[in-house]
Amino acid sequence: MKGRSPNPEEKQWMDAICQYGCIVCRNEMGLVTPCEPHHIEGKTKAGAHLLTIPLCWGHHRSGLNTTECVSRHPYKTEFEKRYGKEMDLLEQMRELEWQKE
């Protein structure tokens, strides 16, 4: 999916959240795992890069839907059923970042 390049504020946010590792691995197993930003509402809207949560490859786009792991793509409904709404996970990340300051 094409999108616009992040501005400095958006880049700072995405870099910061990825320091925490995958939010699902963190919540479910207490692990800090390598991750990538998942764009909740795509990559083209203004501020889209601020609406991101950190997900590992398995929870982001592996295509898995097993008892061990549900991937956000393409299983959004199952992902949110198991791990929580994306906007709630975003709010959790915002709270973690505010606590850090």
C-alpha positions as CSV (number, residue, x, y, z in Angstrom):
1,M,0.0,0.0,0.0
2,K,1.4,3.4,-0.9
3,G,1.3,6.3,1.5
4,R,2.8,9.6,2.1
5,S,6.1,10.0,3.9
6,P,5.9,10.6,7.7
7,N,6.7,14.1,8.9
8,P,9.2,14.6,11.8
9,E,6.5,14.3,14.5
10,E,5.1,11.1,13.0
11,K,8.5,9.6,12.5
12,Q,9.3,10.3,16.1
13,W,6.1,8.6,17.2
14,M,6.7,5.5,15.1
15,D,10.3,5.2,16.3
16,A,9.2,5.6,19.9
17,I,6.5,3.0,19.9
18,C,8.7,0.5,18.2
19,Q,11.1,0.7,21.1
20,Y,8.4,-1.0,23.2
21,G,8.2,-4.0,20.9
22,C,4.9,-5.7,19.8
23,I,2.1,-4.5,22.0
24,V,0.4,-7.9,21.8
25,C,3.5,-9.9,22.7
26,R,4.1,-7.4,25.6
27,N,0.5,-7.8,26.9
28,E,0.1,-11.5,26.3
29,M,3.6,-12.8,27.3
30,G,5.6,-9.9,28.8
31,L,8.0,-10.0,25.9
32,V,9.7,-7.3,24.0
33,T,9.8,-8.4,20.4
34,P,11.0,-6.7,17.2
35,C,8.1,-4.9,15.5
36,E,6.9,-2.6,12.8
37,P,4.2,0.1,12.9
38,H,0.7,-1.0,12.0
39,H,-1.3,1.8,10.5
40,I,-4.8,1.6,12.0
41,E,-6.5,3.8,9.3
42,G,-4.1,3.4,6.3
43,K,-1.1,5.5,5.3
44,T,-2.6,8.3,3.3
45,K,-4.7,10.5,5.6
46,A,-3.2,13.5,7.4
47,G,-1.9,12.2,10.8
48,A,-2.1,8.6,9.7
49,H,1.3,7.8,10.9
50,L,0.3,8.9,14.4
51,L,-2.5,6.3,14.4
52,T,-0.1,3.4,14.6
53,I,0.6,0.5,17.0
54,P,3.7,-1.6,17.2
55,L,3.1,-5.2,16.0
56,C,5.6,-8.0,15.3
57,W,5.4,-9.7,11.9
58,G,3.4,-12.6,13.4
59,H,0.7,-10.4,14.8
60,H,0.8,-7.9,12.0
61,R,0.9,-9.6,8.6
62,S,1.9,-13.2,8.8
63,G,-1.6,-14.4,7.8
64,L,-1.7,-16.7,10.8
65,N,-5.0,-17.6,12.6
66,T,-4.0,-20.3,15.1
67,T,-4.5,-20.9,18.8
68,E,-1.0,-19.3,19.4
69,C,-1.2,-16.3,17.1
70,V,-3.7,-14.2,15.2
71,S,-2.4,-11.9,12.5
72,R,-4.1,-8.5,12.1
73,H,-4.0,-8.9,8.3
74,P,-6.3,-10.4,7.2
75,Y,-8.1,-11.3,10.5
76,K,-9.0,-7.9,12.0
77,T,-12.2,-9.2,13.7
78,E,-10.5,-12.2,15.3
79,F,-7.4,-10.1,16.2
80,E,-9.6,-7.5,18.0
81,K,-11.7,-10.3,19.6
82,R,-8.5,-11.9,21.1
83,Y,-6.3,-8.9,21.8
84,G,-8.5,-5.9,22.0
85,K,-9.6,-3.1,19.7
86,E,-6.9,-1.4,17.8
87,M,-7.9,2.1,19.2
88,D,-7.6,0.7,22.7
89,L,-4.1,-0.6,22.0
90,L,-3.3,2.8,20.6
91,E,-4.5,4.4,23.8
92,Q,-2.3,2.0,25.8
93,M,0.7,3.0,23.7
94,R,-0.1,6.7,24.3
95,E,-0.2,6.1,28.0
96,L,3.1,4.3,28.0
97,E,4.7,7.2,26.1
98,W,3.2,9.8,28.5
99,Q,4.5,7.9,31.5
100,K,8.0,7.9,30.0
101,E,8.1,11.7,29.9
